[in-house]
């Protein structure tokens, strides 16, 4: 199988989104009091990496085996898959929106997308 190189703007989106989630997970709709970034980290990582690996696919593409991947990397996270899926979706959706902005978006996106 030949893999396509990941465009630089996609990698910048992943880096920017990690920083975003570190700072903003407490105000996200999925946040439960008492949980930390470490609890959400595996699901956030899954969402961001799913987009980075295959930006041309939809989040629920069955080839991604998101549940299986989450179970393999969740570690000590207390999130069961139904809750983790919402977190992963939020991360995927943000990465997707940021990447679209890099391709077609407003001037504010240019710093993120520079040298793509």
Protein Blocks (a to p, Z undefined) as FASTA:
>chain_A
ZZddddfklmmmmmmmmmmmmmmmmmpmklcghiafklmmmmmmmmmmmmmmmmmbcfkl
mklommlmmmmmnmmafbdfklmmmmmmmmmmmmmmmmmmmmmmcfklmmmmgoZZ
